[in-house]
Amino acid sequence: MVSSGQVSGHLSEFQSEMDQYNSIISGLDGSWTGTSHDSISSKATAFSSEYSGAISGQMESFCQAIEYYEQYIQAKQNLNTSTSLYNEAVQNNDTSNINRYSTDCSNYEKQMNDLKSKINDALSSVSGVTLEASSNSGSVAVATTTGTGDITFKTARYANTTVWYAVIPKDKMPKLGIANDNYDYLSNEAPSDIAKRKHAKLAINFGLTGDPAGMIYADGRLVSDTGNRCDETLYMDQNGMLNSVRNDQYSTQDIIDMNPVWASKGFYTIARDGQYVDENTIDPSLSVDRHPRTFIGQDYDGNYIVGVCDGRGSNEAGLTLREVYDFVNTEVTDNLRFLFNGDGGGSSAFIYDGEKLNSNTDGSERERPDLIYWA
């Protein structure tokens, strides 16, 4: 007969095993090797047989969770394959396969989310083990690199959304291109046209137009200073470092006195000193909802991180600001210093060799007052 002390001792031993794998289960971004799976399964089976009257229910639940996890890994592999095919179709402008593989990606992401719920249900009776909900609905699968020379870009699927992004060496400082090269008053121009005129290798839209355009400063000249609202201005200092200030705390003259290379009003800082900026300090309608996004940032080595995501489409969910941060901080760099949110939605534009690559959610390319570019 088994004593209560023996049961308690073995439960503690098995709980230690479960704790060891808890981080793997909760993260769902690693994988159990065959050896690890065989080891934990054999321990669970042996333990269940010897003390079935005491803990068989927990062992069965844990083994069921392992089975669901194996199915999750297979779905993730299928998502990787479909994402790679989707990226290839995007590069080839193959509309039929873009739609086909985008649908496949969505289905596999749904399957993965369903399996997360099943794993949680299976583990509900196993103390000390839970599956934490991730902040995004799916992780990045395959990032396809495109382009030539020192400036290339990648395309990836993340949280059921297509993202175009690049990491650009710190010695290649970005410039601010002004619409129509007009420094006398605020005007607008298609970002791809500005990029072509500037012979830009890569460019993104940035500033706002109309009354909330705020401050736009480039080449030592103030182009615009209207409608600051309670947003923020991004600027680059003489050392190539990106920073931002709140417009309700700094005047236009305050920013000019900092002697920036350029400055332009955007929306909000997403991360400062590597830490996500709490959504409670910014406009929830712009931060919590999923939209097309334009973002620019920098790591602690000084390299520039720039990107655009799609959204507002049947197969393009868009990203929240938290998801933008998660994507950059986990999939692009582990050394993030600063990240900023430019004008998104229908304004978002990712331009490479003069061609806008992301979708036109308004039906056509929206004209903007400036862009950030690398020649």
N, C-alpha and C positions, 0 to 999 in steps of 0.2 A: 504494500500500500504506500502511496506517495504522501509525504507529509506536506503540510501547508508551507513549511519553510523551504522545502525543495521546489515547490511550485513558484513561490515568491522569488527564489534565487534564479530560476530559469526564466521567469518573466522579466526580471531585471536584465538578464543576459540578452534576451531577445529584444527588449526595448532598446538596449544599447545598439544592437544591429540596425533596428529601425531608425534610430537617431542618426546613425552613420549615413544612411541613404536618404534622409529627409531632405537635405539640400538638393540632391539630384532630382527627387520627385517634385519638389516645390518649384525649382527653376525650370525644369523641362528644356534645358538648353545643353545638357550633356547627354551621355548615353551609357547604359549599363553594358559592360562587356559580357561576353558569353560566360567567362569565368565567374564574374561577380553575380550574374543571374543564377548560374548553377549553384553557386555557394549559398546564396540566400534562400533559394528554393529548397535545397536539400535540408538546410537547417529548419526551415519552416515545416517541411514534411515530417522530419524526424520528431520535432518538438510537438507537432500536432498529434502524431501517433501515440507518443508517450503520455501526453497530458491532455488527451482529447476532451476529457470531461470538464477541464478547467478553461481551456483557451482555444478550442478548435474553431470557434466562430471567428476569432481574430485572425487566426492563421489562414482560413479560407478567404477572408476579406482581403488580406494582404496579398495572397497569391492571385486573386482576381484583379487587384490593382496592377500587379506585374503584367498580367496578360493584356490588360487595357493599355498599359504603357508601351508594350511591344507593338500594339496596333497603332499607337500614337507615333512611334518612331517610323513605322512604315508609311503612314500618311505624310509625315514630314519629308521623307525621302521622295515621295510622289510629288509633293509641293515643290521641292527643289528642282526636279526634272521639268515640271510644267513651267516653272518660273524661268528656267534657262531657255526653254523653247519660246516662251512669251517674249523674253528680251531679244532673242534672235529675230522674231517676227517684227518687233518694233523697229529694230535696226534696218530691216528689209522692207519696211512699210507694207507688210503682208497683212492686209486688213482682216481677211477671213481667219487666219491663224491667230491674229491678235485677239479677236473675239473668242475663238475656240479655247485658247490656252488661258485667257483671262477668266473664263467661266470655270475651267478646270481648277485654277488657283483658288477661286472663291469656294468651290465645292470642298477642296482639300482643307482649306482653312476652317470651314464649318465643321468638317469631320473632326479636326483636331480640337476644336472648342467643345464639341459634343463629348469627345473622349476625356477631356479635362473634367467635365461634370461627372462622368461615370467613375473616374478615378476617385474623385472626392466622395462620391456615394459609397464606393467600396471601402474607403478608408475611414468612413464616419464612425465605425465601431472600434477603430484602432487608435488608442490614446497616443498623443504625442506626434502624430503624423497628419499633416493637412497639406493640401495643394493650394498655394496662394494664387489668387487671381492676378494675372499680369496686367500691366497698365495698357497694353496694346492687344489687339485681337489676333495678332499673328506676328511671328518674328521674320526678320529678313531671311530670304532663302538663298538665292544666287545673285551675286553682283557681277554684271558683265562689264568689262572695261572696254572703252571705245576711244579712238582718237590717236594722234601721233604727236611726237615731240615731248616737251616737258609738261605740257598741260593736256591731260586726258580727263575723261569723266567715266563714271560708272552708272549703271541702271540697275535698280533692284525693286523687288516687291516687298512691301512692309505694311503690315496691318491692312491687307487688301487694297493697297495703294501703290502706284508706280512712283518711284523717287529717282530723280537725276541728281547726282552730286559729284563733287570733286574735292580733293585735297591738293592745294597748290603751295609750292615751296615758298618760304618766308621771304626769299630774295626777290620774288616777283610781286611787288606791291600792287594792289588794285588801284584803279583810277575811277573817277566819277565822270561819266560822259553826260553832257547837257543836251537836251532836246534841241535840235536844229542849230546847235552851237550858239544859241541865243542867250547871252549873259545879261541883256538889258531888261528883260521881263520874262515871266514864267510862260513857257509854251509846252506843247506836247508833241510826241512823235512815237511811232512804233518802235519798241526796243530793238527789234531786229534791224531796222533801218539805222538807228544810232550805232549799233554794233558794227554794221558793215562800213559805215563812214569812218569809224575809229579803227578799222581793221582788227577788231577784237577776235581773239581765239575763243574766249569764253566770256559770257556776260549774263547777268541776271537783272531783272527790273529791281527798282528799290523804292524811290520816293513816291509821295502822294501828290495828286493834282488838285486843282480847284482851291476853294477857300481854306481847307485844312492842310495845304501844302507845307506850311511851316518853313523851316530854314533849309535852304539849299545853298551851299558855298563850295566853290571850286576855282582852282587856278587863281587864288587870291581875290576873288570877286564874289559878292553876295548876290545871288540870282533871285532868291525869294525869301521873304520873311513874313508870312501871313498865317493866321489861324492856327496858333500853336496847339491849342487844346491841352489836355493832360496826357500827352503821349511823350515819346522820347526821341532824341536826336542821336544818331550814330555818327561817330567821327573817327578819322584815322590820324594819329599824331605823326610827327616827323620821323619817328623810328619805325613806322609801319604797324604800330599796335592799334587795334580796334577797341573803342570804348564807347560808352553812351551816358547821357545825362537826361534827367527828367526836365521837361520844358516848363513845368510849374516851379522849378527850383533854380534853373539857370536861364538867363536871358541870352538873346542872340549875341550881344556884345561879350558876355561872359565866355561863350564858346569861341568866338573869334579871338579873344585874348589868350586862349589856350594854344594858339598858333597851329591849328589843324591843317593837314594837307587838303582835306575836304570834309564836308559834313552834310548830312541830309536827314530830314525827319522821316522816321519809320513808324513802327507801332511800339513794340515792347522788347525789353531784354528778356530772353528766355533763360539764360544761365549766366551767372557771374561768379568768378573764382571757382568754376567747375560745378557750382551748386544750382539746382533748379530754382528759379524765382517763383515764389508762391503765387498761385493763380488768384488768390484773394486780393492781390495788389493791382490787378489789371482787369480789363473789361471781360467778364465771363462770356459774353456773347461771341467775343473774338478768340477766346483762349480755350474754352471747354468744348465747343462744337468742332466738328471735323470740316475742314475746308482745304482747298489748294493752299499751299504755303510757299513763301520764299524766305530762305534763311541764310545767314552768313555768320561765321564765327572764326575762332582762332584757338589753336592749342597752346600749351605752355612753351612749346618750342618756337612759336611764332608763325607756324604754317596756317594758311587760310583754309577754312572749311566752308563750302558754299553749296547750296542745293535748292531744288524746287520739287514739290510733290503735286501730283494730280488730285482731283477730287470733283465732287458734284456730278458724278456720272454713275451709271448702273453698275459698272465694274470698278469704279474708283471711289473709295470711301472718303478720301482726304484724311488729314491728321489733326489731332489736337496739338496744342503747344507742348503738352507733356509728352506726347508721342514723338514729336520732333526731337525733343531733348533725349528721350530714350533711344531713338534711332541713332542720333549722332554720338551719344555718350557710350553706347554699347557696341554699335556695329561699324562706326567710322573711326573713332579714336578712344583710347583709354586715358587721354591726357588733355581733356577739354578744359579750357580756361573761360571762354566767353562765347555766347551765342545770342543772336539777335533776330527778331522777326520783322521782315520787311513787309511791303504791301502785297497781300496775297489775293485769294479769290480769282476773279477774272483777270487780274493784273499780273499774276505770276507768269514769269517768262524765263525759261532756261535756253540760252542761245549758244550754239557751238558752230564756229565757222560761218556765222551769219544766218544760221537756220534755227528757228524756234522749234524745240523738240517736244515740249509738253503740249497738252490739249488746250484749245481755245474754248473755255467754258462759256464765253459770251457769243460764240459763233465766229468771232474774228479777233485778231490781236488788238488788245486795248492799248491806246497811246498813253505814254507816261512822260513825266518831266525829266527823268534822268535814269541812268543805270550804272551799275558797278561792273567794271570789266577788266580783263587781263589781255594785253596785246601779245 
